[in-house]
Amino acid sequence: MKNLKYKVDAALLSHHKKVEDLLVYDGPVLSHFVNPAGEHFLYYWVDETEQSYQWLIFKIEISLLNNYLTGALSLREIMLHESIPFYYTADTSKSSGELFENVWENIRLINKGALSADDLPGDGSYYTFSTPKTYNGSGK
């Protein structure tokens, strides 16, 4: 990612509550969160260093999330959707304990143009699993 110059207060993410891990591979890769105002966010793992994991975080309309969970839109299509003008990037330390239960660091606001192709999922990034019961009560 380039142009990571707009630093954001860590309190922005401190009250987000996890709804569901949507993709998991040796830990969460894509997770759905909600803030106290009822706004929905996706946290997407994009990179790691020896010390930390780096995430892209963005607000998402529930209709787009439902389209992803039903396979109508890919994660890439959602991330590039016109309703998402910017993202947050944040790091979480590998040594801070349980993922998402620790302190977010280095939170930055970035615009869509700052993403590289490596930061985005592939064209075929459709959700192919059963819809979690959290969303429909029964699975796919």
N, C-alpha and C positions, 0 to 999 in steps of 0.2 A: 504494500500500500504506500501511496505517496501523499504528500500534503497533509500530514497529521498534525496540524498546528492549533486546532481549537480545543483546548483542554476543558474538561467538564468536571464539576464537583462530583466526587464519589457518592455523595448522598442521593444522587439521581437514581441509582440502582439499589440502594440499601433496603427499600421496602417492596421490591419485586418478589413475588411468591411463585415458586415453581408449580405449574399445573401438571405437566407431563414431560418425560423424555420421549421424544418422537423417534430419534435415531440414536442407536447406541452401538459402539464398537470399542471395546476396551475402555468404556466410559462414555458419557454423553457426547454426542456430536451435534445434535439439534434438539433444543428444549424450548418448550412453550412456557412463558411466564405471564403474569398479570400484575399490574400495579394497583394501589389502593383506589384509584379512580376508575378501575375496570378496563383500562386499556391493555391490549394484548401485545406481547413482544415475543420474537423468536431470538434465541441465542444460538449462533452457529459457530462451531469451532473451526478456526482457519489455520492456526499455526501454533508452534510451541518452540520454546528455547529450553536450555538446560534448567532455567529457573522458573519459567512460567508458561501458561497456556494463553493463547490470544483468541478472542471471540469477536465476531461481528454481531451486533445487537440492533434490532430494528423493530419499530412499531408496525403492527400488521392489523388490518381489518379482519374480523372474524370470518367474513365471507371468503376472503382470500385463503385463510387457513383451512376452511372447510373444502375449498376447491383443491387445495394441495392434498388433504387427507383422503379425498375421493378419487384422486388421480387425474383430475381435470386440468391441473396446472403443475408444472415442475417447480422445484425449489428455485431453480435458476430464473424461470419466468416470474415467479413471485418477487425475488430479490431485485429484478430489473423493472418491476411494475411501476407505472407512473405515479401511483399513490405513495411510493416510498422514495422521497427525495434525498434522504440522508440516512446515515448509519452512525452508530457509536462503535468504537473499537475499545476493548478493555482487556486487561491482563488479570489473571489470577495466579497467585504464586503456587507452585507445586508443593511447597513445604508448609502451607497454611492449613492443612487438614482436609476435611471433606470438601469436594468441589461444590461450588455455589454457596457454601456456608461460610466462606471466608471473605476477606476484604478484596474488593475490586480496586485495581490500581491502573494508573496511566489511562484514564478514560478520555477519549477524544471524540469529537464530532467530525465526521468526514462526509463529503458529498459523494454522490454516486460516481462522478467522474474520477474519483481517487482510487476506485477499485481496479485491480488488475484482473486479467483472466484467471490467474492462479487463485484469486480470492473467491471466485464464484464456483458453484457446483457445475457439473457438466450438463449438457443438453438433455440427457436422459435421466435427470434427477427427480423422477416421479416417486411418489410414496406408494410402495407396493405391498405394504403390510396391512393386516386387519386394522381397521379404525379402532383406536383405544376406546374402551368402555367409557372413559371420562367424557367423550364427545357425543356418544350416541346411545349408551346404555347397553349395547349388545355386541359390539364388534362388527366387522364388515360382513 
